[in-house]
Amino acid sequence: MALLVSRSLTKRFGGLVAINRLDLDVQEKAIHSIIGPNGAGKTTFFNCLTGFYRPEEGTLQFNETVLVGLSPDRITSMGVARTYQNIRLFANMTTLENILVGMHPHLRASWIGAILRTPATMHEERMAHRQARELLQFVGLRGKGDFMAKNLPYGEQRRLEIARALGARPKLLLLDEPTAGMNPRETMEMMAFIQRLRNELGVTIILIEHQMRVVMGISDRVTVLDYGTKISEGTPREVQNDPRVIEAYLGTRGVAAH
């Protein structure tokens, strides 16, 4: 069944239509990629989905709940988490502290409890630290809980950002170009890791990615946007062979040469 449903979703910036009446169904526990040339509206869709932008028309439903009009923190607490194209870690905090920030929507201790160090607060704090260490181990950063985020290598920063998103206990994880800037070995490792997220944690994933090797290698379904409009959708093989997709990427002259 569809975990996320978009119907006629439209987002404008003045006279620019960034997303044009987008219909989209993302099935539960799928890896669903959204691809398209630069400026196609991919990240704008993520921003609408997470509450940073409010669409002018259409609707978004997550787990049968309408998201349009909800605040970003409310959407996160419902089970939607994301990473960013440009890594946005708390650089001067430790890896463990970064994950604890991600876990915040599910922590219940009050400020009074934090000051008085009540037994309930202390218990929750111990549990949170244990779960954060488990997430560090899951993403391959075991033993690095005290490392400053800014001192991690680039690939490990990417993994930490995903760990922080996982701290929010998402049912739906939005990954915005997770292999950007990676070498071929790091890219292959990230592909395997994304599959682990789905297979071992049961997380549904929407992936924005420019590397077609990644998209074609791990996606169950692919949606193609061009100037905010969906021009193709299907399995990786179906999309790869669609003339409209080839034209969007190569242009008319490129298609003729192709």
Backbone as JSON, one array per atom type, in Angstrom:
{
  "sequence": "MALLVSRSLTKRFGGLVAINRLDLDVQEKAIHSIIGPNGAGKTTFFNCLTGFYRPEEGTLQFNETVLVGLSPDRITSMGVARTYQNIRLFANMTTLENILVGMHPHLRASWIGAILRTPATMHEERMAHRQARELLQFVGLRGKGDFMAKNLPYGEQRRLEIARALGARPKLLLLDEPTAGMNPRETMEMMAFIQRLRNELGVTIILIEHQMRVVMGISDRVTVLDYGTKISEGTPREVQNDPRVIEAYLGTRGVAAH",
  "N": [[0.84, -1.19, 0.0], [0.31, 2.35, -0.47], [2.47, 4.5, 1.2], [2.99, 7.18, 1.05], [1.22, 9.72, -0.59], [0.83, 11.86, -3.26], [-1.12, 14.34, -4.75], [-1.92, 16.21, -7.49], [-0.05, 18.15, -6.77], [1.23, 21.37, -6.47], [3.64, 23.89, -6.69], [4.58, 27.22, -6.66], [6.88, 29.87, -7.43], [6.54, 33.01, -7.57], [6.24, 33.73, -10.92], [7.28, 31.33, -11.67], [6.76, 27.94, -12.04], [7.52, 25.53, -9.97], [6.84, 22.96, -9.17], [4.55, 21.02, -10.86], [1.41, 20.11, -10.69], [1.78, 17.47, -9.5], [1.43, 14.03, -9.35], [1.94, 11.3, -7.3], [2.81, 8.16, -5.96], [4.17, 6.5, -3.29], [5.25, 3.43, -2.36], [5.01, 1.42, 0.59], [7.99, 0.54, 2.29], [9.57, 0.68, 0.05], [12.26, 1.57, -2.21], [12.31, 4.48, -3.68], [13.13, 6.41, -6.3], [13.66, 9.81, -7.28], [14.32, 11.57, -10.1], [15.93, 13.82, -12.43], [16.84, 16.64, -14.56], [18.93, 19.41, -13.44], [17.15, 21.81, -11.56], [14.69, 20.68, -11.85], [12.8, 20.39, -9.89], [13.04, 18.65, -7.78], [14.24, 18.85, -5.13], [12.6, 20.86, -4.22], [10.2, 19.48, -4.01], [10.83, 17.8, -1.83], [11.04, 19.8, 0.11], [8.42, 20.71, 0.27], [7.21, 18.4, 1.17], [8.31, 18.12, 3.72], [7.39, 20.32, 5.06], [8.65, 22.78, 4.87], [8.12, 24.35, 2.68], [4.97, 25.58, 1.54], [2.62, 24.21, -0.53], [0.78, 25.68, -3.31], [-1.37, 24.44, -4.46], [-3.13, 21.27, -4.45], [-2.45, 18.15, -2.66], [-0.78, 16.38, 0.01], [-0.42, 13.26, 1.42], [0.53, 11.39, 4.18], [0.77, 8.25, 5.45], [-1.98, 8.28, 5.48], [-2.57, 10.72, 6.6], [-3.04, 14.18, 6.19], [-0.47, 16.3, 5.15], [-0.05, 18.92, 4.35], [0.19, 22.18, 5.51], [1.03, 21.51, 8.03], [3.57, 21.93, 10.57], [7.2, 21.76, 10.23], [8.4, 20.4, 12.46], [6.26, 18.95, 13.49], [5.7, 17.23, 11.35], [8.07, 15.78, 11.29], [7.88, 14.45, 13.77], [5.85, 12.71, 13.15], [7.03, 10.83, 11.63], [8.69, 11.36, 9.4], [11.77, 11.93, 8.02], [14.85, 13.56, 6.98], [17.8, 14.01, 4.89], [20.31, 16.29, 3.59], [21.32, 17.9, 0.52], [23.68, 19.41, 0.69], [25.77, 18.77, 3.31], [24.48, 19.07, 6.56], [25.42, 19.14, 9.38], [25.83, 19.52, 12.97], [28.56, 21.01, 13.4], [30.41, 21.55, 15.47], [29.7, 19.88, 17.49], [29.7, 16.65, 19.11], [29.64, 13.39, 17.5], [27.83, 11.72, 18.81], [26.24, 13.6, 20.15], [25.07, 14.88, 17.96], [23.33, 12.87, 17.01], [21.65, 12.62, 19.22], [20.32, 15.04, 19.08], [18.76, 14.57, 16.83], [17.06, 12.68, 17.93], [15.42, 14.11, 19.54], [12.56, 14.73, 19.07], [11.25, 12.56, 20.22], [11.85, 12.44, 22.87], [10.84, 12.81, 26.21], [11.34, 14.14, 28.57], [10.95, 16.88, 30.81], [11.91, 20.38, 31.18], [12.1, 20.96, 33.84], [12.5, 18.44, 34.97], [14.99, 17.95, 33.87], [16.59, 19.82, 35.18], [16.29, 19.09, 37.89], [17.15, 16.53, 37.79], [15.61, 14.12, 37.85], [14.6, 10.68, 38.59], [13.17, 9.55, 36.37], [13.94, 11.2, 34.27], [16.71, 10.75, 34.23], [16.76, 8.05, 33.57], [15.61, 8.08, 30.99], [17.57, 9.54, 29.69], [19.8, 7.83, 29.83], [18.83, 5.71, 28.27], [18.52, 7.01, 25.81], [21.18, 7.65, 25.16], [22.2, 5.06, 24.9], [20.74, 4.12, 22.68], [21.62, 5.94, 20.78], [24.31, 5.23, 20.56], [23.98, 2.69, 19.5], [22.95, 3.36, 16.99], [25.17, 4.67, 15.92], [26.89, 2.5, 15.67], [25.43, 1.01, 13.8], [25.62, 2.56, 11.48], [28.27, 2.37, 10.95], [30.09, 3.78, 12.54], [31.12, 3.05, 14.96], [32.54, 3.48, 18.17], [33.23, 6.1, 17.77], [31.86, 8.06, 19.1], [32.66, 10.27, 20.59], [33.96, 11.88, 18.84], [34.41, 14.98, 17.17], [32.01, 16.26, 14.93], [32.89, 17.75, 12.73], [35.4, 16.81, 12.3], [35.3, 14.37, 11.11], [35.86, 12.22, 8.25], [34.66, 12.93, 4.88], [32.82, 10.96, 3.81], [32.04, 9.65, 6.15], [30.78, 11.71, 7.49], [28.51, 11.95, 5.92], [27.26, 9.52, 6.58], [26.83, 9.95, 9.29], [24.97, 12.02, 9.18], [22.79, 10.63, 8.17], [22.43, 8.85, 10.29], [21.65, 10.64, 12.28], [19.19, 11.44, 11.22], [17.88, 8.98, 11.38], [17.61, 8.83, 14.09], [15.25, 10.08, 14.65], [13.39, 8.15, 14.34], [12.19, 7.39, 11.77], [9.53, 6.53, 9.49], [9.53, 7.11, 6.9], [12.2, 8.02, 4.95], [14.01, 10.63, 3.58], [16.4, 11.05, 1.22], [18.71, 13.23, 0.03], [20.64, 13.37, -2.59], [22.71, 11.46, -1.57], [25.17, 10.32, -2.35], [26.71, 12.33, -3.36], [29.75, 13.81, -4.25], [31.28, 11.62, -3.58], [33.78, 9.04, -3.98], [34.18, 6.24, -6.32], [34.34, 3.82, -4.75], [33.3, 4.61, -2.23], [30.77, 5.29, -3.1], [29.66, 2.8, -3.9], [29.62, 1.55, -1.41], [27.79, 3.18, -0.08], [25.47, 2.67, -1.58], [24.98, -0.02, -0.89], [24.54, 0.38, 1.81], [22.2, 1.96, 1.86], [20.37, 0.1, 0.93], [20.45, -1.65, 3.08], [19.19, -0.08, 5.02], [16.53, -0.16, 4.22], [16.06, -2.96, 4.1], [16.78, -4.01, 6.65], [15.81, -2.25, 8.6], [13.31, -1.64, 7.71], [12.56, 0.78, 6.59], [10.97, 3.14, 4.51], [12.16, 4.66, 1.57], [12.8, 7.67, -0.11], [14.64, 8.77, -2.76], [16.76, 11.24, -3.98], [18.88, 11.56, -6.61], [21.75, 11.99, -8.69], [23.52, 10.27, -9.89], [23.22, 7.87, -12.2], [23.93, 5.21, -12.11], [23.63, 4.55, -9.44], [20.87, 5.02, -9.04], [19.69, 3.21, -10.9], [20.66, 0.88, -9.86], [19.59, 0.35, -7.29], [16.93, 1.08, -7.02], [13.42, 0.51, -6.61], [11.37, 1.74, -7.92], [11.11, 4.49, -10.18], [10.72, 7.96, -10.55], [10.51, 10.55, -12.9], [11.23, 13.93, -13.22], [10.77, 16.98, -15.01], [11.29, 20.31, -15.39], [9.5, 20.6, -13.25], [7.37, 18.95, -13.89], [5.99, 15.69, -14.03], [7.36, 13.4, -16.17], [7.83, 10.79, -16.68], [7.52, 7.46, -15.34], [8.23, 4.47, -13.6], [9.71, 1.16, -13.57], [13.3, 0.94, -13.07], [14.45, 0.02, -15.54], [12.37, 0.52, -17.4], [12.15, 3.31, -17.28], [14.69, 4.1, -18.03], [14.74, 3.52, -20.73], [12.89, 5.21, -21.82], [11.96, 7.47, -24.27], [11.28, 10.15, -23.69], [12.61, 10.67, -21.34], [15.27, 10.37, -22.1], [15.44, 12.52, -23.89], [15.02, 14.67, -22.13], [17.36, 14.66, -20.65], [19.42, 14.69, -22.56], [18.69, 16.47, -24.52], [17.24, 17.68, -27.64], [19.07, 17.58, -29.82], [20.96, 15.89, -28.79], [19.49, 13.55, -28.55], [19.04, 12.94, -31.23], [21.64, 12.37, -32.01], [22.11, 10.26, -30.36]],
  "CA": [[0.0, 0.0, 0.0], [1.07, 3.6, -0.56], [2.73, 5.21, 2.44], [2.92, 8.6, 0.71], [0.42, 9.99, -1.78], [0.79, 13.25, -3.71], [-2.12, 14.52, -5.78], [-1.98, 17.55, -8.11], [0.77, 19.05, -5.96], [1.75, 22.49, -7.26], [4.36, 24.91, -5.94], [5.04, 28.31, -7.51], [7.68, 30.97, -6.9], [6.2, 34.06, -8.52], [5.76, 33.16, -12.17], [7.93, 30.05, -11.92], [6.08, 26.75, -11.51], [8.59, 24.6, -9.6], [6.21, 21.64, -9.21], [3.34, 21.23, -11.65], [0.35, 19.1, -10.56], [2.49, 16.2, -9.36], [0.81, 12.84, -8.77], [3.01, 10.38, -6.93], [2.52, 7.17, -4.92], [5.36, 5.81, -2.8], [4.81, 2.24, -1.66], [5.68, 1.15, 1.86], [9.23, -0.24, 2.27], [10.19, 0.77, -1.28], [13.26, 2.59, -2.51], [11.69, 5.2, -4.79], [14.02, 7.5, -6.7], [13.17, 10.93, -8.07], [15.45, 12.06, -10.87], [15.63, 14.86, -13.39], [17.91, 17.63, -14.71], [18.97, 20.48, -12.44], [16.01, 22.7, -11.64], [13.47, 19.93, -12.21], [11.83, 20.48, -8.81], [13.21, 17.51, -6.88], [14.41, 19.3, -3.75], [11.38, 21.6, -3.88], [9.24, 18.48, -3.55], [11.23, 17.44, -0.47], [10.72, 20.91, 1.0], [6.96, 20.68, 0.47], [6.89, 17.21, 1.95], [8.76, 18.28, 5.1], [6.76, 21.47, 5.68], [9.41, 24.03, 4.72], [7.33, 25.1, 1.71], [3.56, 25.23, 1.49], [2.17, 24.24, -1.93], [-0.4, 26.5, -3.6], [-2.48, 23.56, -4.83], [-2.91, 19.85, -4.29], [-2.36, 17.62, -1.31], [0.18, 15.34, 0.35], [-0.89, 12.42, 2.53], [1.5, 10.43, 4.7], [0.08, 7.35, 6.37], [-3.37, 8.72, 5.43], [-2.72, 12.02, 7.27], [-2.68, 15.3, 5.31], [0.7, 17.01, 5.65], [-0.05, 20.35, 3.96], [-0.21, 23.05, 6.6], [1.68, 21.12, 9.28], [4.91, 22.48, 10.76], [8.25, 20.75, 10.03], [8.62, 19.54, 13.63], [5.13, 18.03, 13.57], [5.89, 16.22, 10.31], [9.15, 14.91, 11.76], [7.38, 13.6, 14.85], [4.97, 11.72, 12.56], [7.82, 9.76, 11.04], [9.35, 11.76, 8.15], [13.09, 12.54, 8.29], [15.56, 13.84, 5.73], [19.15, 14.55, 4.84], [20.39, 17.43, 2.68], [22.32, 17.83, -0.54], [24.88, 19.89, 1.35], [25.72, 18.21, 4.66], [24.11, 20.06, 7.59], [25.65, 18.63, 10.72], [26.29, 20.47, 13.97], [29.99, 20.72, 13.21], [31.15, 21.66, 16.72], [29.17, 18.93, 18.47], [30.19, 15.29, 18.86], [28.75, 12.55, 16.71], [26.76, 11.27, 19.7], [25.34, 14.73, 20.39], [24.29, 15.1, 16.74], [22.25, 11.9, 16.97], [20.71, 12.96, 20.28], [19.48, 16.12, 18.55], [17.77, 13.92, 15.97], [16.12, 11.92, 18.75], [14.67, 15.03, 20.4], [11.09, 14.67, 19.0], [10.69, 11.43, 20.96], [12.26, 12.52, 24.27], [9.7, 13.36, 26.93], [11.73, 14.81, 29.81], [10.69, 18.32, 30.88], [13.06, 21.17, 31.63], [12.18, 20.83, 35.31], [13.14, 17.16, 35.21], [16.4, 18.06, 33.51], [17.27, 20.58, 36.24], [16.25, 18.34, 39.15], [17.73, 15.21, 37.54], [14.67, 13.14, 38.39], [14.89, 9.32, 38.12], [12.62, 9.33, 35.04], [14.8, 11.91, 33.32], [17.99, 10.06, 34.15], [16.53, 6.8, 32.85], [15.43, 8.4, 29.59], [18.86, 9.98, 29.17], [20.62, 6.64, 29.63], [18.28, 4.98, 27.12], [18.81, 7.78, 24.59], [22.6, 7.47, 24.85], [22.39, 3.7, 24.42], [20.2, 4.03, 21.33], [22.5, 6.72, 19.9], [25.51, 4.42, 20.31], [23.56, 1.62, 18.58], [22.86, 3.95, 15.65], [26.54, 4.88, 15.45], [27.39, 1.2, 15.24], [24.71, 0.6, 12.6], [26.11, 3.3, 10.31], [29.7, 2.15, 10.78], [30.88, 4.76, 13.28], [31.31, 2.53, 16.32], [33.71, 3.98, 18.87], [33.52, 7.49, 17.41], [30.84, 8.9, 19.71], [33.24, 11.5, 21.13], [34.61, 12.64, 17.76], [33.68, 16.14, 16.68], [31.46, 15.98, 13.62], [33.67, 18.41, 11.68], [36.67, 16.11, 12.11], [35.08, 13.11, 10.4], [36.0, 12.27, 6.79], [33.43, 13.3, 4.19], [31.89, 9.84, 3.74], [31.5, 9.38, 7.49], [29.83, 12.78, 7.79], [27.26, 11.55, 5.25], [26.65, 8.46, 7.37], [26.37, 10.55, 10.53], [23.74, 12.74, 8.9], [21.73, 9.62, 8.08], [22.2, 8.36, 11.65], [20.85, 11.66, 12.98], [17.82, 11.32, 10.71], [17.31, 7.74, 11.94], [17.29, 9.08, 15.49], [13.85, 10.52, 14.73], [12.58, 6.94, 14.13], [11.33, 7.64, 10.6], [8.95, 5.51, 8.62], [9.9, 7.58, 5.57], [13.48, 8.72, 4.98], [14.28, 11.36, 2.34], [17.84, 11.2, 1.03], [18.96, 14.19, -1.05], [21.96, 13.15, -3.18], [23.61, 10.93, -0.54], [26.5, 9.95, -2.86], [27.37, 13.5, -3.95], [31.12, 14.04, -3.82], [31.94, 10.39, -3.17], [34.52, 8.3, -4.99], [33.45, 5.01, -6.68], [34.25, 2.85, -3.64], [32.35, 5.14, -1.26], [29.44, 5.21, -3.71], [29.21, 1.42, -3.8], [29.32, 1.29, 0.0], [26.55, 3.88, 0.24], [24.38, 1.93, -2.21], [24.71, -1.18, -0.05], [24.02, 0.86, 3.08], [20.81, 2.37, 1.65], [19.58, -1.12, 0.87], [20.35, -2.14, 4.47], [18.19, 0.73, 5.72], [15.22, -0.7, 3.86], [15.93, -4.39, 4.39], [16.94, -4.33, 8.06], [15.0, -1.37, 9.44], [11.97, -1.51, 7.15], [12.3, 2.19, 6.31], [10.68, 3.53, 3.14], [13.16, 5.65, 1.18], [12.72, 8.44, -1.35], [16.02, 9.11, -3.06], [17.14, 12.14, -5.07], [20.25, 11.17, -6.95], [22.15, 12.28, -10.06], [24.28, 9.16, -10.46], [22.27, 6.88, -12.72], [24.33, 3.87, -11.66], [23.02, 4.37, -8.13], [19.41, 4.94, -9.23], [19.32, 1.97, -11.58], [21.13, -0.27, -9.11], [18.92, 0.04, -6.02], [15.54, 1.58, -6.96], [12.27, -0.3, -7.0], [10.58, 2.56, -8.84], [11.75, 5.77, -10.49], [9.89, 9.04, -11.11], [11.34, 11.54, -13.59], [10.67, 15.28, -13.32], [11.41, 17.94, -15.91], [10.62, 21.59, -15.17], [8.42, 20.44, -12.29], [6.31, 18.07, -14.39], [6.36, 14.28, -14.14], [7.36, 13.0, -17.57], [7.94, 9.33, -16.8], [7.56, 6.73, -14.07], [8.2, 3.03, -13.8], [10.9, 0.47, -13.09], [14.51, 1.55, -13.63], [14.63, -0.32, -16.95], [11.36, 1.22, -18.19], [12.48, 4.74, -17.32], [15.96, 4.24, -18.75], [14.5, 3.39, -22.16], [11.82, 6.11, -22.22], [12.49, 8.56, -25.11], [11.08, 11.45, -23.04], [13.67, 10.81, -20.35], [16.51, 10.58, -22.85], [15.41, 13.88, -24.42], [15.16, 15.61, -21.02], [18.76, 14.68, -20.22], [20.36, 14.92, -23.65], [18.21, 17.5, -25.43], [16.82, 17.2, -28.96], [20.24, 17.24, -30.64], [21.58, 14.71, -28.2], [18.67, 12.4, -28.89], [19.3, 12.62, -32.63], [22.96, 11.74, -32.05], [22.0, 8.99, -29.61]],
  "C": [[0.88, 1.24, 0.0], [1.22, 4.23, 0.82], [2.59, 6.71, 2.24], [2.15, 8.77, -0.58], [0.45, 11.5, -2.05], [-0.23, 13.34, -4.84], [-2.17, 15.99, -6.21], [-1.15, 18.57, -7.35], [1.42, 20.11, -6.84], [2.41, 23.5, -6.34], [4.92, 25.94, -6.92], [5.92, 29.27, -6.72], [7.49, 32.13, -7.87], [5.62, 33.43, -9.78], [6.36, 31.81, -12.5], [7.14, 28.92, -11.26], [7.15, 25.7, -11.24], [8.1, 23.16, -9.57], [4.84, 21.82, -9.84], [2.41, 20.02, -11.56], [0.92, 17.68, -10.48], [1.63, 15.15, -8.67], [1.91, 11.81, -8.51], [2.52, 9.45, -5.83], [3.82, 6.46, -4.56], [4.91, 4.64, -1.94], [5.64, 2.01, -0.4], [6.86, 0.21, 1.64], [9.87, -0.3, 0.89], [11.36, 1.73, -1.24], [12.79, 3.26, -3.8], [12.56, 6.4, -5.12], [13.28, 8.55, -7.5], [14.37, 11.55, -8.77], [14.97, 13.14, -11.84], [16.78, 15.84, -13.49], [17.88, 18.64, -13.56], [17.79, 21.42, -12.65], [14.7, 22.01, -11.95], [12.42, 19.98, -11.12], [11.97, 19.4, -7.74], [13.32, 17.95, -5.41], [13.22, 20.14, -3.3], [10.3, 20.65, -3.38], [9.57, 18.04, -2.13], [10.84, 18.55, 0.51], [9.22, 21.04, 1.25], [6.57, 19.54, 1.39], [7.25, 17.38, 3.42], [8.24, 19.56, 5.75], [7.52, 22.77, 5.58], [8.76, 24.94, 3.68], [5.88, 24.65, 1.81], [3.09, 25.31, 0.03], [0.93, 25.11, -2.1], [-1.62, 25.64, -3.91], [-2.11, 22.12, -4.52], [-2.75, 19.43, -2.84], [-1.27, 16.58, -1.2], [-0.39, 14.56, 1.53], [0.2, 11.43, 2.9], [0.8, 9.56, 5.73], [-1.37, 7.78, 6.57], [-3.64, 10.02, 6.22], [-2.25, 13.12, 6.34], [-1.53, 16.09, 5.93], [0.65, 18.5, 5.38], [-0.6, 21.19, 5.11], [0.41, 22.7, 7.93], [3.09, 21.7, 9.35], [5.95, 21.38, 10.55], [8.45, 19.84, 11.24], [7.48, 18.55, 13.82], [5.27, 16.9, 12.56], [7.0, 15.25, 10.7], [8.67, 13.94, 12.83], [6.44, 12.5, 14.34], [5.74, 10.6, 11.87], [8.44, 10.08, 9.69], [10.66, 12.46, 8.51], [13.84, 12.69, 6.98], [17.03, 14.13, 5.97], [19.16, 15.63, 3.75], [21.49, 17.23, 1.65], [23.68, 18.31, -0.04], [24.78, 19.5, 2.82], [25.45, 19.32, 5.68], [24.19, 19.42, 8.97], [25.93, 19.79, 11.67], [27.79, 20.22, 14.13], [30.77, 20.7, 14.52], [30.54, 20.85, 17.86], [29.7, 17.55, 18.13], [29.19, 14.52, 18.0], [27.57, 12.08, 17.56], [25.75, 12.38, 19.93], [24.49, 15.04, 19.16], [23.11, 14.14, 16.66], [21.21, 12.2, 18.04], [19.8, 14.11, 19.86], [18.39, 15.53, 17.66], [16.71, 13.17, 16.74], [15.17, 12.81, 19.54], [13.14, 14.92, 20.28], [10.47, 13.57, 19.84], [11.14, 11.41, 22.43], [11.21, 13.31, 25.04], [10.08, 14.14, 28.2], [11.46, 16.31, 29.73], [11.94, 19.07, 31.33], [13.21, 21.1, 33.14], [12.88, 19.52, 35.66], [14.62, 17.2, 34.92], [17.19, 18.79, 34.59], [17.39, 19.75, 37.51], [16.87, 16.95, 39.02], [16.88, 14.11, 38.17], [15.02, 11.74, 37.86], [14.38, 9.06, 36.71], [13.48, 9.99, 33.97], [16.13, 11.21, 33.14], [17.87, 8.76, 33.37], [16.39, 7.06, 31.35], [16.76, 8.81, 28.95], [19.78, 8.79, 28.91], [20.15, 5.85, 28.41], [18.61, 5.68, 25.81], [20.28, 7.6, 24.19], [22.87, 6.06, 24.33], [21.91, 3.56, 22.98], [21.07, 4.8, 20.34], [23.77, 5.93, 19.58], [25.18, 3.26, 19.35], [23.46, 2.13, 17.15], [24.25, 4.22, 15.08], [27.14, 3.57, 14.94], [26.74, 0.77, 13.93], [25.25, 1.28, 11.35], [27.62, 3.19, 10.12], [30.59, 3.13, 11.49], [31.09, 4.33, 14.73], [32.61, 3.06, 16.92], [34.05, 5.42, 18.58], [32.51, 8.46, 18.0], [31.36, 10.22, 20.23], [33.95, 12.34, 20.07], [33.75, 13.86, 17.43], [33.23, 15.88, 15.25], [32.33, 16.57, 12.51], [34.98, 17.69, 11.39], [36.52, 14.76, 11.41], [35.38, 13.27, 8.91], [34.63, 12.48, 6.14], [32.41, 12.16, 4.18], [31.26, 9.53, 5.08], [30.55, 10.48, 7.94], [28.48, 12.48, 7.14], [26.52, 10.5, 6.08], [26.12, 9.01, 8.7], [25.07, 11.31, 10.31], [22.55, 11.78, 8.78], [21.41, 9.08, 9.47], [21.36, 9.36, 12.44], [19.4, 11.62, 12.52], [17.14, 10.08, 11.28], [16.95, 7.89, 13.41], [15.86, 9.53, 15.69], [12.87, 9.37, 14.51], [11.64, 7.09, 12.93], [10.73, 6.37, 10.01], [9.31, 5.81, 7.18], [11.16, 8.42, 5.68], [13.75, 9.33, 3.61], [15.78, 11.61, 2.25], [18.1, 12.08, -0.19], [20.42, 14.07, -1.49], [22.97, 12.62, -2.16], [24.99, 10.54, -1.03], [27.24, 11.12, -3.48], [28.78, 13.65, -3.37], [31.88, 12.79, -3.42], [32.7, 9.76, -4.33], [33.78, 6.98, -5.27], [33.31, 4.0, -5.55], [33.24, 3.32, -2.6], [30.92, 5.07, -1.79], [28.86, 3.81, -3.6], [28.83, 1.07, -2.36], [28.01, 1.96, 0.41], [25.34, 3.18, -0.37], [23.99, 0.73, -1.35], [24.08, -0.75, 1.27], [22.55, 1.29, 2.95], [19.9, 1.15, 1.57], [19.42, -1.75, 2.25], [19.28, -1.38, 5.25], [16.79, 0.18, 5.46], [15.06, -2.13, 4.36], [15.95, -4.71, 5.88], [16.06, -3.48, 8.97], [13.58, -1.2, 8.93], [11.57, -0.09, 6.82], [12.0, 2.37, 4.82], [11.6, 4.69, 2.77], [12.76, 6.33, -0.12], [14.1, 9.03, -1.58], [16.09, 10.1, -4.21], [18.6, 11.85, -5.37], [20.54, 11.46, -8.41], [22.91, 11.13, -10.71], [23.32, 8.06, -10.9], [22.64, 5.47, -12.32], [23.7, 3.55, -10.31], [21.52, 4.14, -8.28], [19.01, 3.59, -9.82], [19.69, 0.73, -10.77], [20.29, -0.63, -7.89], [17.44, 0.42, -5.98], [14.53, 0.5, -7.31], [11.45, 0.43, -8.06], [11.27, 3.91, -9.0], [10.72, 6.73, -11.08], [10.82, 10.1, -11.7], [10.6, 12.87, -13.69], [11.46, 16.09, -14.32], [10.63, 19.23, -15.83], [9.37, 21.42, -14.3], [7.31, 19.5, -12.68], [6.82, 16.63, -14.45], [6.24, 13.86, -15.6], [7.45, 11.49, -17.75], [7.96, 8.73, -15.4], [7.5, 5.24, -14.37], [9.41, 2.38, -13.14], [12.13, 1.16, -13.66], [14.69, 1.26, -15.12], [13.63, 0.43, -17.84], [11.71, 2.69, -18.36], [13.73, 4.97, -18.16], [15.75, 4.24, -20.26], [13.4, 4.32, -22.68], [12.41, 7.27, -23.04], [12.34, 9.94, -24.47], [12.17, 11.71, -22.02], [15.0, 11.1, -21.05], [16.57, 12.01, -23.38], [15.62, 14.91, -23.32], [16.61, 15.74, -20.59], [19.72, 15.1, -21.32], [19.98, 16.08, -24.56], [17.9, 16.91, -26.79], [18.0, 16.79, -29.82], [20.91, 15.99, -30.12], [20.82, 13.45, -28.52], [18.93, 11.96, -30.33], [20.66, 11.9, -32.78], [22.94, 10.37, -31.41], [21.37, 7.92, -30.47]]
}
